[in-house]
Amino acid sequence: MEVSQEKLNLLSEWFSQSVSYDAVARRKAEASLLSAAAEPDFALALLRLCSLPAALDQIRLAAALQFKNLLKTRWDPNSDNPLPDNEKTLVKSLLLPLLLQSPPQIQRALSDALEIASSYDFPASWPSLLPDIISSLATALAAADYTSVNSLLSATNSLFLKFRHSFDTTALRLDLKYCLDLFAKPLLETFTNTSKLIASNPDPSVLKPLFECQHLCSEIFHSLNSIDLPEFFEDHMREWMDQFRVYLTTTFPPQIETDGTADSLRSSICENLQLYMEKNEEEFKDYLKDFATAVWGLLMTAATSASRDQLAITAIKFLTTVSTSVHHSLFGSPEVLGQICTSVVFPNLRLRDEDEELFETNYVDYIRRDSEGNDTDTLRRTACELLKGLAVNYRDQVMSLVSSQIQAMLAAFNNKPAENWKEKDAAIYLVVALSPKPGTGGGFLVDVESFFASVIMPELQNSDINSIPILKAGALKFFTAFRELLPKPAALSLLPSVIKFLGSESNVVHSYAATCIEKLLLVKDKINGAGPMTRYTAADLNPFVPQLLNGLFNALNFPDSEENPYVMKCIMRVLGLATFDADVAKVCVASLSGILARVCQNPKNPTFNHYLFESIAAVVGQAGERDPNLIPFFEAKLFPELQKILEQDISEFWSYSFQIFAQLINLSRPPLSESYMGLFNVLLDPNTWKRSASSAALVKLLQTYLQKMPNELNREGRLNQVLEIFNKLILAPSTEELGFFVLNTVIENLNYEIISPQFGNIWAALFRRLQNRRGVKFVNLLIIFMSLVLIKHGPAVLIDSINAIQNSSLFVSILQQFWIPNLKLVSGPIEQKLTAVASTRLLCESNFLLDPTQSENWGKLVNSVITLLTKSDQFGGEIAEDEIVDFTETVGYSVSFARLHYAGKKEDDPLKEIRDPKQFFVSSLAGLSARFPMRFGPVIQQFVEPANQSALLQLCGTYNCAIV
């Protein structure tokens, strides 16, 4: 792989600078790498840098990670800028050999890259890969070179992971068959031969790589069995299961046991047992009793490994699966149930020393582990799942055991609170974890009202907010879990008690307090059969706002909570719901702009930062709409920081800043200030649009300008600049919709005299794109745009401007090939209404379509309109303006565009005067048929489907119209 030393030195320098503490140097290096990523042979240069032993490990690892990310964005042949085939061929020839000779950290990144590339190319476009792996594996095994063996198995494991996670399709099964035919036998041979070496070699230094080999074999076993039980594995099940049971029941040398090597293998084996229980229960039943005994025995054995938690989790999951299967009678006797609860479940509910340490040192990880629903399995949660599994068939017995345990735990706490507080914590956790989810039925373990009064209230009302903080956190979590059951007056009376915990020194406690308040404000009720309505209104919240906001902003001053996402999310929720005066708004904006200035120095917490910008948008939107006089103050506080984001190229915040700019412009009174006009000129600069990840936010900002000052487009060639932006956006599938957003806004806001000279260029660009790529999405967007032109300027302008492009028959071709067949596929309430009304006007007002020679097209268009209007999702799915929306967590800046809900503007309906498109349709047809009696009935009978004829009759009856 020939790459110049100069280029390698330059890459090394950029990677080194990309982790610099100097923000300017760091961003310059990141920009250089981003630019280089689009150049030819960049992937090969990265691989070359990875392979250089003389390069710093940090540089080699950075190159490997960059290579992985490059493949993620450019290996897909349908991506905006895919890697050339010749470069892919070279990468495929180099990747496996380089992976085998790389250090472990780099090997992991390259293994991930191999998984990405193989997900597209393997096996059809990469037929040499698996045979090369098998050949190298045989050579390594013959030489007992388990370092190479494990590298090869690791690569194979990456290849086969797709069988676990992909949708089951015929193509996937064909790929699986190919892999089974080639690799099932070598895998079994590797596993059994390595088992013999383990049995005959007690040396721990030799055993460790052998166990790693077995662990990888077990992981590959899982992948190859994830879809169905393959014939080879069914025929050789005894060989696999016998060895699996050996590893579950044998004690190995202390060094292997204590460092977690053996437990990692056992954990993988337990996952395989669970897989067989779920998918191959009939074939597996003969082995079940022995394995249930073996797994139970593991849980009874004292842990000697720090990694025993993961083994315990997978072991308990296997027992849970058994408990809900037809073999649940294995656990059915009172003695066995009691032993499982007392020996497996209850001990794992109590906090351990490492849990307390995590509570004190890493509140975010603690909350993620403690909060039910998180992806991370914990012993506590897994133990509770086992109880739920046992309760499926033995509910009364399990509930009796659990209730007795809760009483015993609370009694122990009451006897010695200072010593036994963990007992109370475990009792609270048990009640919360085993409570039925809303709408699922089932009873509660305890009388919730009584438990809340006797166990939870003392913690919430304790004036010492810093004593035994884990109990305070548990009480707040209980309040949050049962918030829907608490009557509104009771919850509001407790709100001051919850607010005071925002001042707790414990990061977990003030985070749980913020989460409790935030979740409380999301509670909804169904009133008189109507849709869900928010239980808590601005009027309920307003009395608490000063104290609440003060507590929330003060909580951000605690060590390690400066960027607390739970607190900032609560600030966002409060500012989005409450009504507050100008003074509160000014204090909030000043505080939020100060926080923004700080995080701009090092944007490291994407979740916090998203909620920060949502909070800014919420206060600007809420207060700015009520009092426009506040806008100058908001601009004075926010402009410097937003401009800094653009000037210093803080790319993580570009999309956010454009959305806030758009919000401020929308609230501003014309004429716009010089600052805004300067930003408008920057917006029209083609260089601004080179970063595609910001395109959605840029389009939103451009739309705001076009709506606010459309006449500016008639000056200094600005309309041409806007249309150039539109042309660029529609070329790529990922931004074509944004191009139509720009175009639609131009049509909606510009006078016909300004836009008419450009119609020829617009149609030419759209039809070129249509010729090259006729995707359903693009066609639907085109129909919506044509409908908007018709609504704004009439059918004649639409038809004549299209026909002027080529010939007088172009419009009829567009109508037949695209409009009529695709109209029914248009989605979205406003879009469906727009296209239905436009099609109706085309049917009833267009001289072209009313010509008798166009009867077939007329009838087929009627048929499509009826299909569109009778779709089940018609006019559904809109969010009320005052509805509180929950947000999924933003996990990183890799998302192309993070929309700010509170900066959003409700989509304008260009047809406000038409309330019911169905009525407009049938009344328009009735009026037309009255003008031309007996003409359209036969056309409808000939070209409208029978089901749609019936639907049309029903619509006519509903609106008292007749087609004669």
Order of alpha helices (4+ residues) and beta strands (2+ residues): alpha-alpha-alpha-alpha-alpha-alpha-alpha-alpha-alpha-alpha-alpha-alpha-alpha-alpha-alpha-alpha-alpha-alpha-alpha-alpha-alpha-alpha-alpha-alpha-alpha-alpha-alpha-beta-beta-alpha-alpha-alpha-alpha-alpha-alpha-alpha-alpha-alpha-alpha-alpha-alpha-alpha-alpha-alpha-alpha-alpha-alpha-alpha-alpha-alpha
